[in-house]
Amino acid sequence: MEKLLVKCGIEEYHLPYDNILYLEADGPYTFIYTTDCKFMECKNIGFYEAVLSSPPFVRVHNSYIINADKILIKTKTAVTLEKSKTIPVSRSKNENLKNIIKILQENSHAVTSEK
């Protein structure tokens, strides 16, 4: 299972990818939201875009990277994730998001059909 290392002071957290809901940019900082809590890192969101694997992680807006596995509802302009969090989707990133969702669906069908 892949994990993301997050440092908070002297503590290090190893966040399983499956627990990460989304990341939000705030200038030079990035907030990482998990199913349980929120972390703040002194790295910009571009760093995480390069580090996190796609799929399931996809940049949907200049300020947001989401875990596409956590999408409950998708419209042309937004996605709603678990915990009822709605994230905007920019027009320029919508097509890439659709492709990632398609890949994830194909992979889940392949696993399901093997059982």
CORBEL-V448699 format. One line per field, one symbol per residue. burial: # if it has 9 or more other C-alpha atoms within 8 Angstrom, else .. A space follows every 50 residues. Layout:
burial->???
This chain:
burial->...#.###...##.###.#######..#######....###.###..##. ....#######..#####.##.....######....####..##..#..# #.##...........
